[in-house]
Every structure is written in C-alpha cells, then in structure tokens.
Amino acid sequence: ILSLASRTTKEFSLIFSNVPRLSDPAAFIAQLAALPVTNIYLGDKCSPFVGLPHSFWTTFLNENLANGSFEWVEARGMNGK
C-alpha cells in the first residue's frame, strides 16, 4: 500500500493498493519522489517533500485509474472527512 499525504490548506491522504500491478513499480515510486509531494509513505519509510494541491492528485489518480494502473482504495481528509 502506498499512501500520499499533502500538507496544503486542506490536508488529505490518498491510499491506494496494487502498486505491484504496475509494469515497473520502482520507476513509479521514483517518479513520485521527483514530484513536490509532502510525504511518500511506502511501508514504514517516509520521505519529506513540499506539498501539492488536492486537485493535482485527484487528476493524477483519475488518469491512472482510467489506465487501470492501480486500484484507488481510499481518499479522505486527514480529519476523516
């Protein structure tokens, strides 16, 4: 499970699974690491980055979901909303 959290004005978390279904999961993680993401969680590891707006991730995930790259399990505010 890969979880992404952005510390913007409206905090949120994105959790999705089946990353191994990607043709090259390592390259996918490397691409995310190159983006200004607040935190990338992979297992117990976390790397700090600068935040991106929620609209970016909504578009990013929707595009990848349309391609069947992975399954979106959950997307909710950090406060549970």
GUDO-392976 format. One line per field, with one value per atom (N, C-alpha, C): residue number from 1; atom name; x, y, z. Coordinates in steps of 0.05 Angstrom, whole numbers, plus 5000, padded with zeros to 4 digits. Layout:
! residues N
pos	NUM/... .
site	CA/... .
x	X/... .
y	Y/... .
z	Z/... .
! end
This chain:
! residues 81
pos	1/1/1/2/2/2/3/3/3/4/4/4/5/5/5/6/6/6/7/7/7/8/8/8/9/9/9/10/10/10/11/11/11/12/12/12/13/13/13/14/14/14/15/15/15/16/16/16/17/17/17/18/18/18/19/19/19/20/20/20/21/21/21/22/22/22/23/23/23/24/24/24/25/25/25/26/26/26/27/27/27/28/28/28/29/29/29/30/30/30/31/31/31/32/32/32/33/33/33/34/34/34/35/35/35/36/36/36/37/37/37/38/38/38/39/39/39/40/40/40/41/41/41/42/42/42/43/43/43/44/44/44/45/45/45/46/46/46/47/47/47/48/48/48/49/49/49/50/50/50/51/51/51/52/52/52/53/53/53/54/54/54/55/55/55/56/56/56/57/57/57/58/58/58/59/59/59/60/60/60/61/61/61/62/62/62/63/63/63/64/64/64/65/65/65/66/66/66/67/67/67/68/68/68/69/69/69/70/70/70/71/71/71/72/72/72/73/73/73/74/74/74/75/75/75/76/76/76/77/77/77/78/78/78/79/79/79/80/80/80/81/81/81 .
site	N/CA/C/N/CA/C/N/CA/C/N/CA/C/N/CA/C/N/CA/C/N/CA/C/N/CA/C/N/CA/C/N/CA/C/N/CA/C/N/CA/C/N/CA/C/N/CA/C/N/CA/C/N/CA/C/N/CA/C/N/CA/C/N/CA/C/N/CA/C/N/CA/C/N/CA/C/N/CA/C/N/CA/C/N/CA/C/N/CA/C/N/CA/C/N/CA/C/N/CA/C/N/CA/C/N/CA/C/N/CA/C/N/CA/C/N/CA/C/N/CA/C/N/CA/C/N/CA/C/N/CA/C/N/CA/C/N/CA/C/N/CA/C/N/CA/C/N/CA/C/N/CA/C/N/CA/C/N/CA/C/N/CA/C/N/CA/C/N/CA/C/N/CA/C/N/CA/C/N/CA/C/N/CA/C/N/CA/C/N/CA/C/N/CA/C/N/CA/C/N/CA/C/N/CA/C/N/CA/C/N/CA/C/N/CA/C/N/CA/C/N/CA/C/N/CA/C/N/CA/C/N/CA/C/N/CA/C/N/CA/C/N/CA/C/N/CA/C/N/CA/C/N/CA/C/N/CA/C/N/CA/C/N/CA/C/N/CA/C/N/CA/C/N/CA/C/N/CA/C/N/CA/C .
x	5017/5000/5018/5011/5026/5007/5015/4998/5012/4997/5007/4991/5005/4992/5003/4985/4994/4987/5006/5002/4996/4973/4964/4943/4929/4909/4887/4881/4862/4878/4885/4901/4885/4899/4885/4905/4894/4911/4900/4917/4910/4923/4907/4917/4908/4926/4918/4936/4925/4939/4945/4956/4962/4984/5002/5024/5040/5043/5058/5046/5021/5008/5021/5035/5048/5071/5077/5098/5125/5129/5154/5149/5141/5134/5157/5182/5205/5206/5201/5202/5179/5156/5133/5139/5151/5159/5179/5198/5219/5206/5186/5172/5158/5145/5132/5152/5175/5195/5206/5204/5214/5194/5169/5149/5150/5140/5140/5117/5118/5098/5107/5087/5094/5107/5093/5103/5096/5116/5110/5115/5094/5096/5097/5117/5118/5127/5109/5115/5120/5143/5149/5167/5173/5191/5175/5186/5173/5194/5189/5207/5193/5204/5191/5195/5173/5173/5154/5155/5137/5109/5088/5061/5051/5032/5018/4988/4973/4944/4929/4906/4890/4881/4876/4866/4887/4913/4933/4931/4928/4927/4901/4879/4853/4856/4868/4872/4892/4914/4935/4923/4909/4898/4876/4859/4837/4849/4870/4882/4894/4907/4920/4899/4877/4856/4844/4841/4829/4847/4873/4891/4893/4879/4880/4906/4922/4948/4946/4927/4924/4896/4890/4863/4863/4845/4843/4826/4839/4825/4811/4825/4813/4825/4809/4818/4800/4812/4796/4813/4799/4813/4828/4849/4864/4847/4826/4808/4786/4787/4768/4745/4743/4721/4728 .
y	4976/5000/5025/5043/5069/5090/5106/5128/5155/5173/5200/5220/5238/5258/5286/5305/5332/5351/5367/5387/5414/5416/5441/5453/5474/5487/5466/5448/5426/5401/5391/5367/5342/5323/5299/5276/5253/5229/5213/5201/5184/5157/5136/5110/5092/5079/5060/5036/5014/4989/4978/4954/4940/4955/4968/4981/4960/4935/4915/4909/4917/4912/4930/4951/4969/4953/4960/4946/4950/4973/4979/4996/4983/4997/5016/5007/5023/5049/5048/5073/5091/5079/5095/5110/5096/5109/5131/5126/5145/5170/5166/5189/5206/5192/5206/5222/5209/5222/5247/5248/5272/5295/5289/5310/5323/5348/5361/5352/5326/5314/5318/5323/5327/5302/5280/5256/5232/5214/5190/5167/5152/5130/5104/5088/5062/5043/5028/5012/5031/5028/5045/5068/5070/5092/5117/5140/5165/5185/5198/5218/5245/5266/5292/5308/5319/5336/5360/5379/5402/5394/5406/5397/5405/5390/5396/5398/5413/5416/5390/5388/5364/5359/5380/5377/5363/5367/5353/5323/5314/5285/5273/5289/5279/5273/5292/5288/5266/5266/5245/5217/5213/5187/5179/5198/5192/5183/5196/5189/5161/5155/5129/5107/5114/5094/5087/5107/5102/5083/5084/5066/5039/5036/5010/5005/5026/5022/5011/5021/5012/5017/5007/5010/5031/5050/5071/5061/5057/5046/5067/5089/5109/5137/5157/5185/5201/5212/5226/5247/5266/5287/5275/5288/5279/5278/5294/5294/5273/5257/5235/5243/5268/5277/5274 .
z	5000/5000/5000/4983/4982/4990/5009/5019/5014/5004/4999/5016/5029/5045/5038/5034/5026/5048/5056/5077/5064/5051/5039/5058/5048/5065/5073/5055/5061/5060/5084/5085/5076/5065/5055/5054/5052/5048/5025/5010/4988/4992/4993/4997/4974/4961/4940/4941/4931/4932/4904/4903/4878/4862/4875/4861/4846/4856/4841/4813/4809/4783/4762/4770/4751/4737/4713/4698/4712/4724/4737/4762/4785/4809/4819/4816/4826/4810/4784/4768/4776/4782/4791/4817/4836/4861/4856/4838/4832/4819/4802/4790/4812/4831/4852/4869/4874/4890/4877/4850/4835/4837/4845/4847/4875/4877/4903/4921/4929/4946/4975/4993/5021/5033/5032/5043/5025/5021/5007/5027/5033/5052/5037/5040/5028/5050/5062/5085/5108/5121/5144/5136/5110/5101/5093/5099/5092/5083/5061/5050/5049/5060/5060/5034/5025/5002/5007/4989/4991/4980/4992/4985/4957/4947/4922/4929/4912/4917/4912/4926/4924/4895/4880/4852/4835/4841/4826/4829/4854/4859/4849/4851/4840/4810/4796/4767/4762/4777/4773/4777/4799/4804/4785/4778/4759/4732/4723/4698/4699/4721/4724/4729/4743/4747/4720/4703/4676/4660/4665/4652/4665/4688/4702/4716/4722/4734/4762/4777/4805/4814/4838/4849/4871/4869/4889/4912/4935/4958/4974/4979/4997/4991/4993/4991/5010/5031/5051/5064/5077/5091/5115/5124/5147/5172/5172/5195/5192/5171/5168/5150/5141/5124/5095 .
! end
